[in-house]
Amino acid sequence: MLQVAFIRQNVDFVKERLAVRNFPEPQLVDSIVRLDDQRKKLQLESDTTQSRINALSKEIGQLMAKGGKQEAEEKKQEVAALKATLEPIAIELTKVEQQLNATLVRLPNLPAAAVPRGHGAEDNVTIRMGGRRMALPAGAQPHWDLAKKYNLIDFELGNKITGSGFPVYINKGAKLQRALIQYFLDFNTVAGYVEYQPPIMVNEASARGTGQLPDKEGQMYYVNEDNLYLIPTAEVPVTNIFRDEILKETQIPVRMTAYTPCFRREAGSYGKDVRGLNRLHQFDKVEIVQLVHPTNSYDVLEEMVLHVEKLLQSLDLPYRILRLCGGDMGFTSAMTYDFEVYSAAQEKWLEVSSVSNFESFQTNRMKIRFKDTTGKTQLVHSLNGSSLALPRIVASLLENHQAEGYIALPAPLHKYFGSDRI
């Protein structure tokens, strides 16, 4: 969430940055300033009235001590009249504050200066490419056929048990999932990330803290009786670990990693783009999150990009890194890099990771702060990245590494899987 003081001082700049996103409601900026003016006016009225009440109460005590009972009674009546005016002011102030907050949360984060203008995926900028495209055997198959051939994943069984978008991993398919999760976690912890195993359901405050609410309310699975949400990513519970806390400057950066199942309702469309593992309602993902000093968050962003790139390189997959344009970025992001791997049999690029800097957008909502050496309290910056999401990695591994009668596995997975092939 953007800070009101920043918006007030930079109205034209905020509107210009929102235009980079193609945000359709720039008038919300003016509404925020107007509502904040109302809030300040009402707060001043309330404070002035309360101050007068306090002064009169002190006078009453002095008069009673001197025996000026009649004059004290007159001032008591004045106090009563002033208190009667306070209640409607308080009611109106609460109403305006609620309107202000409801408007504030509708504003997305501002794109960083380096974010390119654009409307969608076609306007994203390729930063670099790596890996090698495999020479596939004759009759190469897409991953859904390979999964059936080697008895790794049963999509129909998942549809029977739950519905589309909930695959069942079987035998070596399940083992490959475990191997990848453990490898990704080990890769992250060796790099200095502390592993957490968080809940996979969160309360409303947590979902609002990272910006999933109200922006993605319709995309989250909701447990009605308990007012809890199934997480769309480990970013939500992990970042909220430090909600409402003030860290010491020596405690940052905070580096965290976690494996969780993830749940997303928006996957339910039809066609080849969502076939097999391309898009699911439930999937496994390993996440990295950092809370850092605001002066070096973009250096940390580049470090996280390199970290994910090295992980992809170790899997021997062709990949590319994109800097997202303003129109294709998520609601909470100030800058995002997407990683895509090439699906050889489908002949298309599949997104497997997003690495983003949210600056203080999330931490302002969650009130995650630190106290610097001068004693000043500041908001930290938050960043996160997929390291990695499993479904499309599995799809690409199966398709890119298929050979005659087997699927080769990249070297780092051998010890985790217990074999060099399926």
C-alpha positions in Angstrom: 0.0 0.0 0.0 1.3 3.4 -0.9 1.7 5.9 1.9 -0.7 8.9 1.9 2.0 11.4 2.7 4.0 10.3 -0.4 0.9 10.5 -2.6 0.1 14.0 -1.3 3.6 15.2 -2.0 3.9 13.5 -5.4 0.5 13.6 -7.1 1.7 14.1 -10.6 4.5 11.6 -10.3 2.1 8.9 -8.9 -0.3 9.4 -11.8 2.5 9.2 -14.3 3.8 5.9 -12.8 0.2 4.5 -12.7 0.0 5.4 -16.4 3.0 3.1 -17.0 0.8 0.3 -15.6 -2.2 1.4 -17.8 -4.1 1.8 -14.5 -7.7 2.6 -15.4 -8.6 4.7 -12.3 -6.1 7.5 -11.9 -8.8 9.6 -10.3 -8.4 7.6 -7.2 -5.3 9.6 -6.4 -7.4 12.8 -6.2 -10.0 11.0 -4.1 -7.3 10.0 -1.7 -6.0 13.6 -1.3 -9.6 14.8 -0.8 -10.4 12.2 1.8 -7.2 12.9 3.6 -8.1 16.6 3.7 -11.4 15.7 5.2 -9.7 13.4 7.7 -7.3 16.1 8.8 -10.1 18.6 9.2 -12.2 16.3 11.3 -9.1 15.2 13.4 -8.3 18.9 14.0 -11.9 19.5 15.2 -11.8 16.5 17.4 -8.4 17.4 18.9 -9.4 21.1 19.4 -12.6 20.1 21.1 -10.9 17.5 23.3 -8.3 20.0 24.2 -11.0 22.5 25.3 -12.7 19.8 27.3 -9.4 19.0 29.1 -8.7 22.6 29.9 -12.3 23.1 31.3 -12.0 20.0 33.4 -8.8 21.3 34.9 -10.5 24.7 35.6 -13.5 22.8 37.2 -11.1 21.1 39.6 -9.5 24.3 40.6 -12.8 26.1 41.1 -14.2 23.3 43.2 -11.0 23.5 45.3 -11.6 27.2 45.9 -15.3 26.8 46.6 -16.5 28.2 43.3 -19.2 25.6 43.0 -21.7 27.7 40.9 -19.1 28.7 38.3 -17.8 25.1 38.2 -21.3 23.8 37.5 -21.6 26.3 34.6 -18.3 24.9 33.1 -19.5 21.4 33.6 -22.5 22.2 31.4 -20.1 23.6 28.8 -18.1 20.4 29.0 -21.2 18.3 28.5 -22.2 20.3 25.4 -18.7 19.9 24.0 -18.7 16.2 24.6 -22.0 16.0 22.8 -20.3 17.5 19.7 -17.5 15.0 19.9 -19.6 11.9 19.1 -20.8 12.9 15.6 -17.2 14.1 14.8 -15.8 10.7 15.9 -18.5 8.9 13.8 -17.7 11.0 10.7 -14.0 10.6 11.2 -14.2 6.8 11.4 -16.3 6.8 8.2 -13.8 9.0 6.3 -10.9 6.9 7.5 -12.6 3.8 6.3 -13.3 5.4 2.9 -9.7 6.5 2.7 -8.3 3.1 3.5 -10.7 1.4 1.1 -9.6 3.7 -1.7 -5.9 3.3 -0.8 -5.9 -0.5 -1.1 -7.3 -0.1 -4.7 -4.1 1.6 -5.9 -1.4 -0.8 -7.1 2.3 -0.3 -6.5 4.2 2.2 -8.6 6.5 0.7 -11.3 10.2 1.4 -10.9 11.9 3.7 -13.3 13.4 0.8 -15.3 10.1 -0.9 -15.9 9.2 -0.6 -19.6 5.9 0.7 -20.8 3.5 -1.8 -22.3 0.1 -3.4 -22.2 0.8 -7.1 -21.9 3.2 -10.1 -22.4 4.1 -9.0 -26.0 5.7 -5.8 -24.5 8.0 -7.6 -22.0 11.7 -7.2 -22.6 14.0 -10.2 -22.9 17.1 -9.6 -20.7 19.0 -12.7 -21.5 18.7 -16.4 -22.6 20.6 -19.4 -21.5 20.7 -23.2 -21.5 20.6 -25.4 -24.6 17.8 -26.8 -26.6 17.9 -30.5 -26.8 17.9 -32.6 -30.0 14.8 -34.6 -29.4 14.3 -38.2 -30.6 11.9 -39.0 -33.5 8.3 -39.0 -32.2 9.0 -36.8 -29.2 6.0 -36.5 -27.0 4.5 -33.8 -24.8 4.7 -34.3 -21.1 1.2 -35.5 -20.6 1.8 -38.4 -22.9 5.2 -39.1 -21.3 3.6 -39.0 -17.8 1.1 -41.6 -19.0 3.8 -43.7 -20.7 6.0 -43.9 -17.7 3.1 -44.0 -15.1 4.2 -40.8 -13.4 1.0 -38.6 -13.3 -2.7 -39.5 -13.5 -4.7 -36.5 -14.6 -8.0 -38.4 -15.0 -7.7 -39.9 -11.4 -7.2 -36.4 -10.0 -10.3 -35.3 -11.9 -12.2 -38.2 -10.4 -11.1 -37.4 -6.8 -11.4 -33.7 -6.9 -11.7 -32.1 -10.4 -9.6 -30.8 -13.2 -6.3 -29.1 -12.2 -5.6 -31.5 -9.4 -3.3 -34.2 -10.7 -2.2 -37.4 -8.9 1.5 -38.1 -8.9 2.3 -41.8 -8.9 5.4 -43.9 -8.1 8.4 -42.3 -9.7 6.4 -39.2 -10.5 5.8 -38.7 -6.8 9.4 -39.4 -6.1 10.5 -36.8 -8.7 8.3 -34.2 -6.9 10.1 -35.0 -3.6 13.5 -35.0 -5.2 12.9 -31.6 -6.8 11.5 -30.0 -3.6 14.4 -31.2 -1.5 17.0 -30.1 -4.1 15.4 -26.6 -4.3 15.3 -26.2 -0.6 18.9 -27.4 -0.2 20.0 -25.0 -3.0 18.4 -22.1 -1.2 19.6 -22.9 2.3 23.2 -23.3 1.1 22.8 -19.8 -0.2 21.9 -18.5 3.2 18.1 -18.7 3.3 16.5 -20.0 6.5 13.9 -22.8 5.9 10.4 -22.4 7.3 7.4 -24.7 7.1 4.5 -22.3 7.4 0.7 -23.0 7.5 -1.0 -23.4 4.1 -4.1 -21.5 5.3 -3.9 -17.8 6.4 -6.3 -15.3 8.0 -7.6 -12.2 6.3 -5.0 -9.9 7.8 -2.2 -12.0 6.3 -3.8 -12.1 2.9 -4.3 -8.3 3.0 -0.7 -7.8 4.2 0.9 -9.2 1.0 -1.7 -7.7 -1.3 -3.7 -10.8 -2.2 -6.8 -9.1 -0.8 -8.7 -7.3 -2.1 -7.0 -7.6 -5.5 -7.2 -11.4 -5.9 -10.1 -12.3 -3.6 -11.9 -14.2 -6.4 -8.8 -16.2 -7.2 -8.2 -17.7 -3.7 -9.9 -20.7 -2.2 -11.9 -19.6 0.9 -12.8 -21.6 4.0 -16.1 -20.0 4.9 -16.8 -21.2 8.4 -13.3 -20.2 9.7 -12.7 -17.1 7.5 -9.4 -18.6 6.3 -7.8 -18.7 2.8 -5.7 -21.4 1.2 -2.5 -19.8 0.2 -1.7 -19.1 -3.5 2.0 -19.0 -2.7 4.3 -19.4 0.3 5.1 -15.7 0.0 1.9 -15.0 1.9 2.6 -16.8 5.2 6.3 -16.4 5.1 6.3 -12.6 4.6 3.7 -12.3 7.4 6.1 -13.9 9.9 7.4 -10.4 10.6 4.1 -8.5 10.4 3.8 -5.8 13.1 7.4 -6.1 14.2 10.2 -3.7 14.4 13.6 -5.3 13.6 17.0 -4.1 14.5 19.1 -2.9 11.6 21.5 -5.7 12.4 18.8 -8.3 11.8 18.4 -7.4 8.1 18.5 -8.7 5.6 16.1 -11.5 6.5 16.4 -14.5 4.1 13.6 -17.1 4.2 12.7 -20.1 2.0 9.8 -22.5 2.2 8.1 -25.3 0.4 4.3 -25.4 0.3 1.4 -26.7 -1.8 -0.2 -23.7 -3.5 -3.9 -23.3 -4.5 -5.3 -21.0 -7.2 -8.9 -20.9 -8.5 -8.1 -19.0 -11.7 -6.7 -22.0 -13.5 -10.0 -23.2 -14.8 -10.0 -22.4 -18.5 -9.8 -24.8 -21.4 -7.5 -25.7 -24.3 -3.9 -26.7 -24.9 -2.6 -23.8 -22.8 -3.9 -25.5 -19.6 -3.4 -29.1 -20.6 -1.4 -31.4 -18.4 0.8 -29.5 -16.0 0.6 -26.2 -17.8 -1.8 -24.7 -15.3 -3.2 -26.2 -12.2 -5.4 -25.4 -9.2 -3.0 -27.2 -6.8 0.7 -27.4 -7.3 4.0 -27.5 -5.3 6.4 -24.6 -5.1 9.5 -23.6 -3.3 9.7 -19.8 -2.5 12.4 -17.4 -1.4 11.6 -14.2 0.5 13.9 -11.4 1.6 13.3 -8.4 3.9 16.0 -5.8 3.3 17.2 -2.3 3.8 15.5 0.1 1.4 18.7 1.5 0.0 19.9 -1.8 -1.5 16.7 -3.7 -2.4 17.4 -3.4 -6.2 20.9 -4.9 -5.7 19.2 -7.7 -3.8 16.7 -8.2 -6.6 19.5 -8.8 -9.1 21.2 -11.2 -6.6 17.9 -13.2 -6.4 17.6 -13.2 -10.2 21.1 -14.7 -10.4 20.3 -17.2 -7.7 17.2 -18.5 -9.6 19.2 -18.4 -12.9 21.9 -20.7 -11.4 19.2 -23.1 -10.2 17.7 -23.3 -13.7 21.2 -23.7 -15.2 21.8 -26.7 -12.9 18.7 -28.4 -14.4 20.1 -28.1 -17.9 17.0 -26.5 -19.3 16.8 -23.7 -22.0 15.5 -20.6 -20.4 15.0 -16.9 -20.8 14.7 -14.0 -18.4 12.1 -11.2 -19.1 11.7 -7.8 -17.4 7.9 -7.3 -17.3 6.3 -4.2 -18.7 4.0 -2.1 -16.6 0.9 -3.6 -18.0 1.9 -7.2 -17.2 3.2 -6.8 -13.7 1.4 -8.0 -10.6 -0.6 -5.5 -8.4 2.0 -5.4 -5.6 5.2 -5.3 -7.6 7.5 -2.4 -8.4 9.6 -4.5 -10.7 9.4 -8.2 -11.8 11.6 -10.6 -13.7 9.9 -13.7 -15.1 11.8 -16.8 -15.9 10.5 -19.1 -18.7 11.8 -22.5 -19.8 11.3 -23.8 -23.2 8.9 -26.7 -23.6 10.5 -28.7 -26.4 7.6 -30.9 -27.4 5.0 -28.1 -27.1 7.3 -25.6 -28.8 6.4 -22.8 -26.3 7.9 -20.9 -23.4 6.5 -21.7 -19.9 6.8 -19.4 -16.9 8.4 -21.1 -14.0 9.4 -18.2 -11.7 8.8 -14.6 -11.0 11.3 -12.6 -8.9 9.9 -9.3 -7.7 10.8 -6.2 -5.6 7.7 -4.8 -3.8 9.7 -2.0 -2.2 7.6 -0.9 0.9 4.2 -1.7 -0.7 3.7 -4.9 1.3 5.6 -3.9 4.4 3.5 -0.7 4.8 0.4 -2.9 4.9 2.1 -5.3 7.4 4.0 -2.6 9.4 7.3 -4.5 9.1 9.9 -1.9 10.1 13.4 -1.6 11.4 15.2 0.9 13.6 18.3 2.4 12.1 21.5 3.4 14.0 20.0 6.9 14.5 16.9 5.5 16.2 14.7 6.3 13.3 12.0 3.8 12.4 11.7 2.9 8.6 9.8 0.4 6.5 11.9 -2.5 5.2 11.6 -3.5 1.5 10.3 -7.0 0.7 11.2 -9.2 -2.2 10.2 -12.7 -3.3 10.8 -15.3 -6.0 9.8 -18.8 -7.0 12.7 -21.1 -6.6 11.0 -22.9 -8.2 7.4 -23.8 -9.1 7.4 -27.5 -9.9 4.7 -28.3 -12.5 6.2 -26.6 -15.5 9.7 -27.5 -14.4 8.6 -31.2 -14.4 6.9 -30.7 -17.8 10.1 -29.2 -19.3 12.3 -31.8 -17.7 10.2 -34.7 -19.2 10.0 -33.1 -22.6 13.6 -31.7 -22.9 15.3 -34.8 -21.5 13.3 -37.5 -23.2 15.3 -40.2 -25.0 14.7 -43.6 -26.5 13.0 -45.6 -23.8 13.9 -43.3 -20.8 14.0 -39.8 -19.5 17.4 -38.6 -18.4 17.7 -36.5 -15.2 20.1 -33.6 -14.6 23.1 -34.5 -12.5 22.1 -32.6 -9.3 18.9 -34.7 -9.0 20.7 -38.1 -9.1 21.4 -38.3 -5.4 17.9 -37.0 -4.5 16.1 -39.3 -6.9 18.4 -42.3 -6.5 19.0 -42.8 -10.2 20.1 -40.9 -13.3 17.0 -41.6 -15.3 13.3 -42.6 -15.3 
